[in-house]
Amino acid sequence: YDLLQVLLAGGFRFGEMSIFHRFEKPNGEGEKLFSLASGSNPGTFDIHNMGVFSCKGLCLFMQLSNQHHHEKTLDLMLQIAKLLAEDLNGLL
């Protein structure tokens, strides 16, 4: 449950491939900037059972070919990674 709350607060939306995605706008509109997968096989999330979900880590990734502002997007991804680590008592 904590993970879901942190992801939604960070502007992520659950979607394609059963993982979370961060778009240009926190409401899910605009171009997809980067995505977040579970660090445990198979890398997906069961949105209906997030209250009991656990994993060994999280994996943030982006496809540079889809981005026009690579450095700005990478900076945002790093900022969000730091917030996730802080809010979930993890390590970056």
N, C-alpha and C positions, 0 to 999 in steps of 0.2 A: 504494500500500500504506500509506503514512504517513497519508494522508487517512482511509482506512477505520479504521485503528487509533485515530486521534484522535476520530473520530465515535463509535465504539463505546465508547471510554473516557468520552466526554461523555454517554453514555446514549441516543444515537440508535439507532434501529432502521430498517433498510431495509424499505420497504413500498409501500403504495398510491401509484400514479402513478410508480413507479420513482424515488422520492426518499427521503430520510431524514426520520424523524419523532422528536420527543422527547415522551415521555409523562410523566405525573405521577411514575411510578416508573421508575428507570433500567433495570429489567428489561423494560420495554415494557408494563407494565400500567397501567391507569387511563386517564384522559382524555388525548387528544392535546393538547399544549400549543402546540407550534409545529413548523414543518417547515423543511427545508433543501434547496434545489435548486442545481443547477450554474449558474454564471453564464455558461455557454456554451450555445448552442443544441444540443439542444432543451430543456435544463434538467434532464435526467434523468441517471441514473447507470446504467452497465452493471455490475451487481454481479459478474458473472463475469469481468470484465476490469479490475477496480479497480487491479491492479498496474501497468497501463500507462495508466491514465486521467490526464488533466490538463485543467484548465480555467482560465479567466482570473480567476475569482472564485467566490464562494459567496453565495447569497441566503437569509437567514433571514427567515421570515415567520410571522405568526400571524393567526388569525381571531378578532377580539375578541368576536364574537357567541357564540362557543363557550366563552368563558372566564368564570369567576366571580370570579377574582382577577387582574384585568388588570395591576395594578401589580407584583404578585409575579411573574407570568409574564414580564412585560417585563424585570424585573430579572434573572431567571434567563437569559433569552435574551441579554441584553447581557453577562452574565458568561461565558456559553459562547462568545459571539462573540469576546470578548477572549482566551479560552483558545485558540480555534481560530487566531486571528491570531498569537498567540505561538508556539504549537506548530508552525505551518506557515510561520513566517517571513513572514507577510502583514501587511497594513495594514487597520485598521478605519476 
